[in-house]
């Protein structure tokens, strides 16, 4: 067995806790809801970047591509200074939501390069300019832009010109679960020598002041020098030892010590209780203040300070080792440091050689490898006890009473203290329910244990609301994300193991909780009991003509095509799960028939409610339906993903499976006999391949409506882009949808790139760009339709080409369009980088990949959050999927 697979097995069996340490440190804790104790919830201004170096966090920590234990008690990450910056570089800089012209935005260049699932080896690259970092210039330049302008990025200000920067590479390898080797390599890419300070920092999260009473220790943790090494004592974590040396330099200048406590004079203009504060290293290095560090060489934050003058093109290296004091593996100090690191690199290569088909083109293998690295690096320790946050400030001062009726006040059961897969550790350093579901599809290919544990986690009592709702995301747990959790459970169940080895216990655990969530949806989002749903914004932010999260004027309400389609899909997924469980536990056959019945009723409603349903025969498309005064239906005729989502809800039932479940068969037969009016929504055919016998197609769209919808979707003048399926039809470029109601006029215009509206903060856009999650679901749906129709269903693809394809061939081509976002063209340029030519032309920028939140529909340029945004890692599945089809 490959050593990494063996570590995964040991962790699963709990014989060794390989996931006790990892890259769980956030890239941003400032500006989050958790650290906001103001009345009105303006989180970005409540705790801005400029306070982060001096003010203690309550709920977590952040650092520069750092690590921590799985409870975030002890952290390590470097601090850097190039001799010119006004700020010691301890964390990534970016704009708050009110500062960037397209919402929040990180303004740094860093790349997750590698990681194994157990984090036995990780690698990350940070590009640090040698000139003064342009904090004020970036803010000034961007503040003068409108939403119609492209953003000013760090490289646009010339800070990387003539290669005047350092490549700072961090590699971490585990010798054992608690013997951790940390290597920092700093390479001068410039043609002249350049100075740099490097401080490998180790610190405790402050839980001895404020925080939760249950977490507050009896003794304050401490760090001190003994026998030439750093000793680390923590009440619950235990005793550790930290070694450090620099192999390419003179011995470090000195150890620095302080406490991870707020500089109250700098932040609140009052005398600090402790003279040794969180910002001491910044003040010591930048300002030359000698008195700010503890002369007794003890504290809760420590770092050796190295100063290098790095020759042109050369590299200096710092080695660190953190291990439990009682660790008894026979190694002292840095013995076999390099050999262990090399072994972990080799084992990482061996692991991915098994996971990534070796016959793939080299560039596609690179896309997979760095995608998995980003997915694994965006794990983060997330701590948030809502009840404490609402009622108790960190320093015990009174809180505004308004908080008790404000954000997240009805989620006081939430007690989060876990390692989560984050969408992006800088822009979205908090879990989001529907994002997580897609992340787990990619995780299942490399670490199915973690994928299953994450899916079950959100169903636990300390996350799931007692009424059955799943928390959406930190900014508003009560908002409504698409109900894709069940789909992810079902897919992870099937991906994670061969059919005979699938984890039925996992499936049943999830199914029981999903029943509660499904009931919440039916009771809360189908208020009229008519099987059509109005779920709110459903994760698509600004896709509608108005904010669907808020009540509409004049008592109007929406029948949502996407909300109804999501629920139809939810029904089918629960039906599939119940049928999987029924052979072992026949009671699930009864439950399966319930979901079968519910699905058919939803299909009837979406196609016929109010006479026409949500289908518009003239346009051949599904639309949201606005009910004015609860009586007069009106289609909102924006051709968007809202109208494509009904294609997701499709499933094929095999007759031989039905015949093996007599209770289910009997109940379905009864339903079909007594509800002949609904038979028109069920298609039957006899399969001509693999001896499958009869098949039943369950689908929202009839064959005729499927064809009409696909004729829109596969038209280059509408949804089909060179890079996948657009989120809004291009027809709205020249013909925007304009809607007037309640004295207001709004429009939806095709916008292929960044958002031009401030709806939902304006930091994402569903009015044109390419999004991976919905493209992935559309491709899966096409494959399911092909399983039923086979070659009997052909369609012109692309529309206007004269080329006839089956739906499997269409799915294959769509995979290729999405994959080519990341692979070089004939000029070496990757579409995801737009006009940033350095990624094609500069040696040390090539083969560095970013996995953006979404992509410009005309150019392919990556937009929004730039680092992983976990669902974009679905590209790995698309590469494998296309390879299987080939």
C-alpha positions in Angstrom: 0.0 0.0 0.0 1.2 3.5 -0.9 2.5 5.2 2.4 -0.1 8.0 2.0 -2.9 5.5 1.6 -1.7 3.8 4.7 -1.7 7.1 6.6 -5.3 7.7 5.5 -6.2 4.2 6.8 -4.5 4.8 10.1 -6.4 8.1 10.5 -9.7 6.4 9.7 -9.0 3.7 12.2 -7.8 6.3 14.7 -4.6 4.4 15.4 -2.7 7.5 14.4 -4.1 11.0 14.2 -2.5 12.3 11.0 -5.0 15.1 10.7 -4.3 16.6 14.1 -2.1 19.3 12.4 -2.5 20.8 9.0 -2.8 24.1 7.0 -5.8 25.0 9.1 -4.8 28.6 9.7 -7.1 31.2 8.0 -5.7 33.6 5.4 -8.0 36.3 6.9 -9.8 36.6 10.3 -10.2 40.4 10.2 -13.4 41.7 8.6 -15.4 38.6 9.5 -18.8 38.4 11.2 -17.3 36.6 14.2 -15.0 39.5 15.1 -17.8 42.1 14.7 -19.4 43.4 17.9 -21.0 46.5 16.5 -24.6 47.3 16.4 -25.2 47.4 12.6 -23.0 44.5 11.4 -20.6 46.4 9.2 -17.9 43.7 9.6 -15.3 45.0 7.2 -15.1 48.3 9.0 -15.6 46.9 12.5 -12.3 45.1 12.3 -10.2 46.4 9.4 -6.9 45.1 8.1 -5.0 48.0 9.7 -6.0 46.8 13.1 -5.1 43.2 12.5 -1.5 43.4 13.5 -2.3 45.1 16.9 -5.7 43.7 17.9 -6.4 40.2 19.2 -8.9 38.0 17.5 -11.4 36.2 19.6 -12.4 33.2 17.5 -9.5 32.2 15.4 -6.2 33.4 13.9 -4.8 34.2 10.5 -1.3 34.1 9.0 0.7 34.0 5.8 0.0 30.5 4.4 0.3 29.0 7.9 -0.5 25.9 9.9 -2.2 25.1 13.2 -3.5 22.2 15.2 -7.1 21.2 14.5 -8.4 23.4 17.4 -6.4 26.4 16.4 -4.5 26.6 19.7 -0.9 26.8 18.4 -0.1 28.4 15.1 3.0 28.9 13.0 3.5 31.1 9.9 6.3 33.4 8.7 6.6 37.2 8.9 8.6 39.0 6.2 10.1 42.4 5.8 11.9 43.7 2.7 13.4 46.8 4.4 10.9 49.1 2.8 7.4 48.1 3.7 5.5 50.2 6.4 4.0 46.9 7.7 5.6 43.7 8.7 4.1 41.2 6.3 2.3 38.7 8.6 -0.9 38.3 6.6 -2.4 38.9 3.2 -3.8 42.3 2.2 -6.9 43.0 0.3 -10.0 45.3 0.2 -13.0 45.1 2.3 -16.4 44.9 0.7 -16.9 48.6 0.7 -13.4 49.4 -0.7 -13.0 47.4 -3.9 -14.9 48.4 -7.0 -16.2 44.8 -7.3 -16.5 44.0 -3.6 -13.9 42.4 -1.4 -10.7 41.4 -3.2 -7.3 40.0 -2.1 -4.3 41.8 -3.6 -1.5 39.3 -3.3 0.1 36.7 -5.4 0.3 33.2 -3.8 -0.2 29.7 -5.1 -1.0 26.4 -3.4 1.3 23.9 -5.1 0.9 20.6 -3.3 -0.6 18.6 -0.5 -1.4 15.1 0.4 -4.8 14.3 2.1 -3.0 13.7 5.5 -0.9 16.8 5.0 2.1 14.7 5.4 3.6 17.0 2.7 2.4 20.5 1.7 3.9 23.2 -0.4 2.9 26.9 -1.0 4.5 29.8 -2.9 4.2 33.5 -1.9 5.6 36.2 -4.2 6.9 39.1 -2.1 7.8 42.4 -3.8 11.2 43.9 -3.0 9.8 47.5 -3.4 7.5 49.0 -0.9 4.1 47.2 -1.0 1.7 49.8 -2.4 -1.1 49.6 0.2 -2.3 53.2 -0.3 -1.8 53.3 -4.0 -4.0 50.1 -4.5 -6.7 51.6 -2.3 -6.5 55.0 -4.0 -6.5 53.7 -7.6 -9.4 51.2 -7.0 -11.5 53.8 -5.1 -11.5 55.9 -8.3 -13.0 53.1 -10.4 -16.6 52.3 -11.1 -18.2 48.9 -11.4 -17.8 49.2 -15.1 -14.0 49.3 -14.8 -11.6 46.3 -14.4 -9.9 46.1 -11.1 -6.3 47.3 -10.5 -4.3 44.3 -9.4 -1.0 44.3 -7.6 1.1 43.5 -10.7 -0.5 46.4 -12.5 1.4 48.8 -10.3 4.8 47.4 -11.5 5.9 45.8 -8.3 7.1 42.7 -10.1 8.8 44.5 -13.0 12.4 43.3 -13.7 11.7 40.3 -11.5 12.2 42.5 -8.4 10.6 40.1 -5.9 11.3 37.1 -3.7 9.8 33.7 -4.2 9.0 32.5 -0.6 8.3 28.7 -0.7 7.1 26.9 2.5 7.2 23.2 2.6 5.9 21.2 5.6 6.4 17.5 6.1 5.3 15.2 8.9 7.7 12.7 10.2 5.0 11.4 12.5 1.6 12.9 13.3 3.2 15.3 15.8 6.8 15.7 14.5 6.5 18.4 11.9 9.3 19.7 9.7 9.0 23.2 8.3 11.2 24.5 5.5 11.2 28.1 4.3 13.1 28.8 1.1 13.5 32.4 -0.1 14.8 33.0 -3.7 15.8 36.4 -5.0 14.5 36.6 -8.6 16.1 40.0 -9.3 19.3 40.7 -11.1 20.8 42.4 -8.0 21.1 41.3 -4.4 18.4 42.3 -2.0 17.8 42.3 1.8 15.0 40.4 3.6 14.0 39.7 7.2 12.4 36.4 7.9 10.7 35.6 11.2 9.3 32.0 11.6 6.6 32.9 14.1 5.0 30.5 16.6 2.1 31.7 18.7 -0.9 30.7 20.8 -4.5 31.8 20.0 -5.6 34.0 22.9 -8.1 32.0 24.9 -7.0 33.2 28.3 -8.8 36.6 27.9 -12.5 36.8 26.9 -13.5 33.9 24.7 -15.7 31.2 25.9 -15.7 30.3 29.6 -15.6 26.6 28.8 -12.4 27.2 26.8 -10.6 29.5 29.2 -7.6 27.6 30.7 -6.6 27.5 34.3 -3.1 28.4 33.4 -1.9 30.8 30.7 0.2 29.0 28.1 3.8 30.0 27.7 6.9 29.8 25.5 10.4 30.2 26.8 14.0 29.3 25.8 15.6 26.3 27.5 18.8 24.4 26.4 18.9 26.5 23.2 15.5 25.6 21.9 12.0 27.0 22.3 9.8 25.2 24.8 6.1 25.4 24.4 3.7 24.5 27.2 -0.1 24.5 26.7 -2.7 23.2 29.2 -4.7 21.1 26.7 -2.3 20.8 23.8 0.6 19.6 25.9 4.3 20.3 25.7 6.2 20.9 22.5 9.7 21.8 21.4 10.6 24.1 18.5 14.0 24.0 16.8 15.2 26.5 14.1 18.3 27.1 12.1 19.4 28.6 8.8 21.5 26.5 6.6 22.6 29.3 4.2 23.3 32.1 6.7 25.0 33.2 9.8 23.1 32.2 13.0 19.9 34.2 13.5 20.3 37.6 15.2 18.1 37.0 18.3 14.9 35.4 19.6 11.9 37.8 20.0 9.1 37.3 22.5 5.8 39.0 23.2 2.2 38.2 24.1 -0.7 37.7 21.8 -2.6 40.5 23.4 -4.2 43.7 22.1 -2.2 47.0 22.0 -4.9 48.9 23.6 -3.1 52.2 23.3 -2.9 51.8 19.5 -6.5 50.6 19.1 -8.5 52.1 21.9 -6.3 55.0 23.0 -5.9 53.7 26.5 -3.0 52.2 28.4 -2.4 48.5 27.7 -2.5 46.1 30.6 0.6 44.3 29.2 3.5 46.2 27.6 4.3 43.2 25.4 1.5 43.1 22.7 0.6 41.4 19.5 2.3 44.0 17.3 5.6 43.9 19.1 7.5 42.2 16.2 6.2 44.8 13.8 7.3 47.6 16.0 10.7 46.1 16.7 11.6 45.4 13.1 10.0 48.4 11.4 10.3 51.1 14.0 13.4 49.8 15.8 11.5 49.9 19.2 13.7 47.7 21.5 11.5 47.9 24.6 8.4 46.3 23.0 9.8 42.7 23.2 10.0 40.8 26.4 13.6 40.8 27.7 12.9 37.8 29.9 12.5 35.8 26.7 9.1 34.3 27.4 5.6 35.0 26.2 2.8 33.6 24.1 4.3 34.6 20.7 7.8 34.0 19.7 10.1 34.1 16.6 13.8 34.0 15.8 14.7 36.9 13.6 16.9 36.3 10.5 18.3 39.0 8.3 19.6 38.0 4.9 21.2 39.8 2.0 20.3 37.4 -0.8 22.5 37.4 -3.9 20.8 37.7 -7.3 19.2 34.4 -8.3 20.2 32.6 -5.1 18.2 31.0 -2.3 18.4 31.0 1.5 16.8 28.4 3.6 15.4 28.2 7.1 14.6 24.9 8.7 12.3 24.5 11.7 11.0 21.5 13.6 8.0 21.3 15.9 7.5 18.2 17.9 5.8 16.9 21.0 8.3 16.9 23.9 7.7 13.3 24.6 8.0 12.3 21.0 10.3 9.3 21.0 11.1 8.5 17.3 14.9 8.4 17.7 15.6 11.7 16.0 17.3 14.7 17.6 17.3 18.3 16.4 17.4 18.3 12.6 18.6 14.7 12.1 17.4 13.4 8.7 15.4 16.5 8.0 16.2 16.6 4.3 15.8 12.9 3.9 12.4 12.9 5.5 11.3 15.8 3.3 12.5 14.1 0.2 10.6 10.9 1.2 7.4 12.7 1.7 7.7 14.4 -1.7 8.2 11.0 -3.3 5.3 9.5 -1.5 3.1 12.5 -2.5 4.1 11.9 -6.2 3.3 8.1 -5.8 -0.1 8.9 -4.3 -1.1 11.2 -7.2 0.3 8.8 -9.8 -2.4 6.5 -8.6 -5.2 9.1 -8.6 -4.4 11.0 -11.8 -4.3 8.9 -15.0 -0.7 9.0 -16.2 -1.6 8.9 -19.9 -3.2 12.4 -19.6 -1.4 15.3 -21.2 1.1 16.8 -18.8 -0.8 20.1 -18.6 -4.0 18.3 -17.6 -2.1 16.4 -14.9 -0.8 19.7 -13.6 -4.4 21.1 -13.5 -5.5 18.1 -11.4 -2.5 18.2 -9.1 -2.7 21.9 -8.2 -6.5 21.7 -8.0 -6.2 19.0 -5.3 -3.5 21.1 -3.6 -5.8 24.1 -3.4 -8.7 22.0 -2.2 -6.6 20.6 0.6 -5.0 23.9 1.5 -8.4 25.6 1.9 -9.2 23.5 5.0 -9.5 25.9 7.9 -10.2 25.7 11.6 -13.5 27.5 12.1 -14.7 28.5 15.6 -17.9 30.4 16.2 -20.2 30.0 19.3 -23.2 32.1 18.3 -24.7 32.4 21.8 -21.5 33.7 23.3 -21.0 36.0 20.3 -24.4 37.6 20.7 -24.3 38.0 24.5 -20.7 38.5 25.5 -18.1 40.9 24.2 -14.4 39.9 24.3 -13.6 42.4 27.0 -16.8 42.1 28.9 -18.1 45.6 27.9 -21.9 46.0 27.2 -23.2 45.1 23.8 -25.9 46.8 21.8 -29.4 45.3 22.5 -30.1 45.4 18.8 -27.7 42.5 18.3 -30.3 40.2 19.9 -32.7 40.8 17.1 -30.1 41.1 14.4 -27.9 38.9 12.4 -28.0 35.1 13.3 -29.9 35.8 16.5 -32.1 32.7 15.8 -29.1 30.4 15.4 -27.9 30.3 19.1 -27.5 26.6 19.0 -24.6 26.9 16.6 -21.4 25.7 18.3 -18.7 25.5 15.5 -15.3 24.3 16.4 -14.2 22.2 13.5 -11.9 22.0 10.5 -14.0 22.9 7.4 -13.4 23.0 3.7 -13.7 26.7 2.9 -14.7 28.3 -0.5 -11.6 30.6 -0.2 -9.5 31.2 2.9 -9.2 34.9 2.2 -12.4 36.0 0.6 -14.7 33.4 2.1 -13.1 32.2 5.3 -16.3 30.6 6.5 -18.2 27.6 5.3 -21.1 27.9 2.9 -23.5 25.0 2.7 -23.9 24.6 -1.0 -20.3 25.4 -1.7 -19.3 22.6 0.6 -21.4 20.1 -1.2 -19.5 20.6 -4.4 -16.1 20.6 -2.7 -16.9 17.1 -1.4 -17.3 15.7 -4.9 -13.7 16.6 -5.6 -12.6 15.4 -2.1 -14.2 12.0 -2.6 -11.6 11.1 -5.3 -8.7 11.6 -2.9 -10.0 11.4 0.6 -13.6 9.9 0.8 -13.4 9.7 4.6 -13.0 13.5 4.9 -15.7 14.0 2.3 -18.2 11.9 4.2 -17.3 13.5 7.6 -17.8 17.0 6.2 -21.2 16.1 4.8 -22.4 14.6 8.1 -21.0 17.5 10.0 -23.5 20.1 8.8 -26.3 17.7 9.7 -25.1 17.6 13.3 -27.3 19.2 16.0 -24.7 21.9 16.6 -25.1 23.2 13.0 -28.5 22.0 11.6 -31.3 24.1 13.0 -33.9 22.3 15.2 -36.5 23.1 12.5 -34.4 21.3 9.9 -32.7 24.2 8.0 -29.0 24.0 7.2 -27.0 27.1 8.0 -26.2 28.9 4.8 -23.1 31.0 5.5 -21.7 33.2 8.3 -23.2 36.5 6.9 -26.7 35.1 7.3 -27.2 31.6 8.4 -30.9 32.0 7.7 -30.4 32.7 4.0 -31.4 29.8 1.7 -28.8 27.9 -0.3 -29.8 25.4 -3.0 -30.7 22.1 -1.4 -27.7 20.1 -2.9 -26.6 18.4 0.2 -28.5 15.2 -0.5 -27.0 15.1 -4.1 -23.5 15.5 -2.7 -24.1 12.7 -0.1 -25.4 10.4 -2.9 -22.5 11.2 -5.3 -19.8 10.8 -2.5 -21.4 7.5 -1.5 -21.0 6.2 -5.1 -17.6 7.8 -5.8 -15.9 6.7 -2.6 -15.8 3.0 -3.1 -16.7 0.2 -5.5 -20.3 -0.9 -5.5 -19.8 -3.9 -3.2 -17.9 -1.8 -0.7 -20.1 1.2 -0.4 -20.8 2.7 3.0 -24.4 2.1 3.7 -24.1 3.3 7.3 -22.9 6.7 6.1 -25.8 6.8 3.6 -28.4 6.0 6.2 -27.0 8.4 8.7 -27.3 11.2 6.2 -30.6 10.1 4.9 -32.3 10.3 8.3 -31.2 14.0 8.8 -32.0 14.9 5.2 -35.6 13.8 5.8 -35.8 16.6 8.4 -34.3 19.1 6.0 -36.6 18.1 3.2 -39.6 18.5 5.4 -38.4 22.1 6.3 -38.2 22.9 2.6 -41.7 21.6 2.0 -43.2 23.4 5.0 -41.4 26.7 4.7 -40.8 27.2 0.9 -44.1 25.7 -0.4 -46.3 27.9 1.7 -49.4 27.4 -0.5 -49.0 23.6 -0.6 -49.0 23.7 -4.5 -45.7 22.0 -5.1 -44.0 25.1 -6.4 -41.3 26.7 -4.4 -40.0 30.2 -3.7 -36.8 29.5 -1.9 -35.2 33.0 -2.0 -32.0 33.9 -3.8 -30.9 30.3 -3.8 -27.2 31.1 -4.2 -27.4 32.8 -7.5 -27.0 36.3 -6.0 -27.9 38.9 -8.7 -29.4 36.6 -11.3 -32.9 38.0 -10.9 -34.4 41.4 -11.8 -34.7 42.1 -8.0 -33.3 40.7 -4.8 -35.1 37.4 -4.3 -34.1 37.2 -0.7 -36.5 40.0 0.3 -40.3 40.2 0.2 -41.8 41.7 -2.9 -43.9 44.8 -2.9 -47.7 44.8 -3.0 -48.0 41.3 -1.6 -46.6 39.7 -4.7 -44.6 36.5 -4.6 -42.5 34.3 -6.8 -43.0 30.8 -8.1 -39.3 30.1 -8.7 -38.3 27.8 -11.6 -34.9 27.1 -9.9 -36.4 26.6 -6.4 -39.0 24.2 -7.8 -36.3 22.4 -9.9 -34.0 22.1 -6.9 -36.8 20.4 -4.9 -37.7 18.1 -7.8 -34.0 17.1 -7.9 -34.0 16.7 -4.1 -36.9 14.3 -4.4 -35.1 12.2 -7.0 -32.0 12.0 -4.9 -33.9 10.9 -1.8 -35.7 8.4 -4.0 -32.4 7.0 -5.2 -31.0 6.7 -1.6 -34.1 5.0 -0.4 -34.0 2.5 -3.2 -30.3 1.8 -2.3 -31.2 1.2 1.3 -34.4 -0.8 0.7 -32.8 -4.2 -0.1 -31.2 -4.3 3.3 -34.1 -2.5 5.1 -37.4 -2.9 3.4 -39.0 0.0 5.3 -37.1 2.3 2.9 -39.3 1.0 0.1 -42.2 2.8 1.7 -40.2 6.0 2.0 -39.1 5.7 -1.7 -42.7 5.6 -2.9 -43.4 8.9 -1.0 -40.6 10.7 -2.9 -41.8 9.2 -6.2 -45.2 10.6 -5.6 -43.9 14.0 -4.4 -41.7 14.3 -7.5 -44.5 13.6 -9.9 -46.6 16.3 -8.2 -43.8 18.8 -8.5 -43.5 18.0 -12.2 -47.2 18.5 -12.6 -47.1 21.9 -10.8 -44.1 23.3 -12.7 -45.6 22.4 -16.0 -49.2 23.2 -15.5 -49.9 25.4 -12.4 -52.1 28.4 -13.4 -52.7 26.8 -16.8 -49.2 27.3 -18.3 -47.0 26.5 -15.3 -43.5 28.0 -15.4 -43.0 26.8 -19.0 -43.4 29.5 -21.7 -44.4 27.8 -24.9 -43.6 30.9 -27.1 -40.0 31.0 -25.9 -39.6 27.3 -25.3 -38.1 28.0 -21.8 -38.9 27.8 -18.1 -39.2 31.1 -16.2 -39.9 32.4 -12.7 -43.6 33.3 -12.4 -44.6 36.4 -10.5 -47.9 36.2 -8.8 -49.4 39.7 -8.4 -52.0 40.0 -5.7 -51.7 36.2 -5.6 -53.9 35.9 -8.6 -52.4 37.1 -11.9 -49.4 35.1 -13.0 -46.7 36.7 -15.1 -43.5 35.1 -16.5 -40.3 37.0 -15.8 -38.8 36.3 -19.2 -35.1 36.4 -18.4 -33.4 33.5 -20.1 -30.9 32.4 -17.4 -29.7 29.4 -15.4 -33.1 29.6 -13.6 -34.7 28.2 -16.7 -32.0 25.6 -17.3 -32.1 24.2 -13.8 -35.2 22.1 -14.5 -32.9 19.9 -16.7 -31.1 18.8 -13.5 -34.1 16.9 -12.2 -33.9 13.7 -14.1 -33.4 10.0 -13.1 -33.8 6.7 -14.8 -35.5 3.8 -12.9 -34.7 0.3 -14.1 -37.5 -2.2 -14.1 -35.3 -4.9 -12.7 -34.6 -2.8 -9.7 -38.3 -2.0 -9.2 -39.2 -5.7 -9.5 -36.8 -6.6 -6.6 -38.7 -4.3 -4.2 -42.2 -5.6 -4.1 -43.5 -3.0 -1.6 -42.2 -0.1 -3.6 -43.5 -1.6 -6.8 -47.0 -2.1 -5.3 -47.2 1.5 -4.1 -46.0 2.9 -7.4 -48.5 0.8 -9.3 -51.2 2.0 -7.0 -50.2 5.6 -7.5 -50.1 5.3 -11.3 -53.4 3.5 -11.4 -55.2 6.1 -9.3 -53.4 9.2 -10.7 -53.7 8.5 -14.5 -53.7 12.3 -15.0 -50.0 12.3 -14.1 -48.9 9.5 -16.3 -48.0 12.0 -19.0 -45.0 13.0 -17.0 -43.5 9.5 -17.0 -41.7 8.0 -20.0 -41.2 4.3 -20.5 -38.9 2.5 -22.9 -37.1 -0.8 -23.4 -33.4 -0.7 -23.2 -31.5 -2.3 -26.1 -28.2 -2.5 -24.3 -26.6 -4.5 -21.4 -29.8 -6.5 -20.9 -31.3 -3.8 -18.7 -34.9 -4.5 -19.7 -37.5 -1.7 -19.2 -36.6 1.7 -18.0 -38.7 4.6 -16.6 -37.5 8.2 -17.1 -38.5 10.6 -14.4 -37.8 14.2 -15.6 -39.3 17.6 -15.3 -38.8 18.2 -19.0 -40.7 16.1 -21.5 -38.7 15.0 -24.6 -40.2 17.9 -26.5 -39.4 20.5 -23.8 -35.9 19.0 -23.3 -35.2 19.6 -26.9 -36.5 23.1 -26.9 -34.5 24.0 -23.8 -31.3 22.5 -25.3 -31.8 24.5 -28.5 -31.4 27.6 -26.3 -28.6 26.2 -24.1 -26.4 24.9 -27.0 -26.8 28.0 -29.1 -23.6 30.2 -29.2 -25.8 33.3 -29.5 -27.5 32.3 -26.3 -25.9 30.1 -23.5 -23.0 28.3 -25.2 -19.7 29.9 -24.7 -16.3 28.7 -25.9 -15.7 28.0 -22.2 -19.0 26.3 -21.1 -22.5 27.4 -20.4 -23.2 31.0 -19.6 -25.3 31.9 -16.6 -27.4 34.3 -18.7 -28.3 34.2 -22.3 -26.3 36.5 -24.6 -29.5 37.5 -26.2 -29.9 39.9 -23.2 -26.8 41.9 -24.4 -28.9 43.7 -27.0 -32.3 43.0 -25.5 -32.0 43.4 -21.7 -35.0 42.3 -19.7 -36.7 45.4 -18.2 -39.3 45.1 -15.5 -41.4 47.8 -13.8 -43.4 47.1 -10.7 -44.3 49.0 -7.5 -43.0 52.3 -8.9 -39.5 50.8 -9.6 -37.9 49.8 -12.9 -35.1 47.3 -13.0 -33.3 45.5 -15.8 -31.2 42.4 -16.3 -28.5 42.8 -18.9 -25.9 40.2 -20.1 -22.7 41.0 -18.3 -20.0 38.4 -19.1 -17.5 39.5 -16.4 -17.6 41.3 -13.1 -20.9 42.5 -11.6 -22.1 45.9 -12.6 -24.7 46.0 -9.7 -24.2 46.2 -6.0 -26.8 43.5 -5.3 -25.3 41.1 -2.6 -22.3 43.4 -2.3 -21.5 43.2 -6.0 -18.6 40.7 -5.4 -20.0 38.0 -7.7 -22.1 37.9 -10.9 -24.6 35.4 -12.2 -25.6 37.6 -15.2 -23.4 36.0 -17.8 -20.1 34.4 -16.5 -19.3 30.7 -16.5 -19.7 28.9 -13.1 -18.4 25.4 -12.5 -21.1 24.1 -10.2 -24.0 24.6 -12.5 -22.0 23.5 -15.6 -21.1 20.3 -13.7 -24.7 19.6 -12.9 -25.8 20.2 -16.5 -23.1 17.8 -17.8 -24.2 15.1 -15.3 -27.9 15.7 -16.4 -26.9 15.2 -20.1 -25.2 11.9 -19.2 -28.4 10.7 -17.4 -30.6 11.7 -20.4 -28.2 9.8 -22.6 -28.5 6.7 -20.4 -32.2 6.7 -21.1 -32.4 8.0 -24.7 -29.1 6.7 -26.1 -28.5 7.5 -29.8 -32.3 7.9 -30.4 -32.0 11.5 -29.2 -29.7 13.6 -31.5 -29.4 17.3 -31.5 -27.5 19.9 -33.6 -24.4 20.9 -31.7 -23.5 23.7 -31.6 -26.8 25.1 -32.9 -26.3 26.3 -36.4 -23.3 24.0 -37.1 -25.3 21.3 -39.0 -23.5 18.7 -36.8 -25.7 16.1 -35.1 -24.6 14.7 -31.7 -26.0 12.5 -29.0 -26.1 13.9 -25.5 -23.1 12.0 -24.3 -21.0 13.6 -27.1 -22.4 17.0 -26.1 -21.4 16.4 -22.4 -17.9 15.4 -23.6 -17.4 18.6 -25.5 -18.7 20.7 -22.7 -16.1 19.1 -20.4 -13.4 20.1 -22.9 -14.6 23.7 -23.0 -14.3 24.0 -19.3 -10.9 22.3 -19.0 -9.3 24.5 -21.6 -9.8 27.5 -19.2 -6.7 26.2 -17.5 -4.5 24.7 -20.2 -2.1 26.7 -22.4 -3.1 27.6 -26.0 -0.7 27.6 -28.9 1.0 30.8 -27.5 1.4 29.4 -24.0 -1.4 31.6 -22.6 -4.1 30.1 -20.3 -7.5 31.8 -20.8 -8.1 31.9 -17.0 -5.3 34.6 -16.8 -6.8 37.0 -19.3 -4.2 39.5 -20.5 -1.8 38.8 -17.6 1.0 37.9 -20.0 3.6 37.1 -17.2 2.0 33.7 -16.7 2.9 32.8 -20.3 6.1 34.7 -20.8 7.9 34.8 -17.4 9.8 31.6 -16.4 8.9 31.7 -12.7 5.2 32.4 -13.3 4.6 29.6 -15.7 2.8 26.5 -14.5 1.2 28.4 -11.6 -2.5 28.0 -11.5 -5.4 29.7 -9.8 -8.9 28.3 -9.5 -11.3 31.3 -9.6 -14.8 31.6 -8.4 -16.2 32.1 -11.9 -15.0 33.0 -15.4 -15.6 35.6 -18.1 -17.9 34.1 -20.6 -16.2 35.7 -23.6 -12.5 35.6 -22.7 -12.3 32.9 -20.0 -10.6 35.2 -17.6 -10.9 34.1 -13.9 -12.9 36.4 -11.7 -14.1 36.7 -8.2 -12.3 34.9 -5.4 -9.1 33.5 -6.8 -8.0 30.7 -4.6 -9.6 27.4 -5.2 -13.2 28.4 -4.5 -13.6 24.7 -3.9 -16.3 24.1 -6.5 -13.9 25.0 -9.3 -11.9 22.0 -8.3 -14.6 20.1 -10.1 -12.4 20.5 -13.1 -10.6 17.4 -11.9 -13.7 15.4 -12.3 -14.4 16.8 -15.7 -10.9 15.8 -16.8 -11.5 12.2 -15.6 -15.0 12.2 -17.0 -13.8 13.2 -20.5 -11.0 10.7 -20.2 -13.5 7.9 -19.5 -15.7 8.9 -22.4 -12.6 8.9 -24.7 
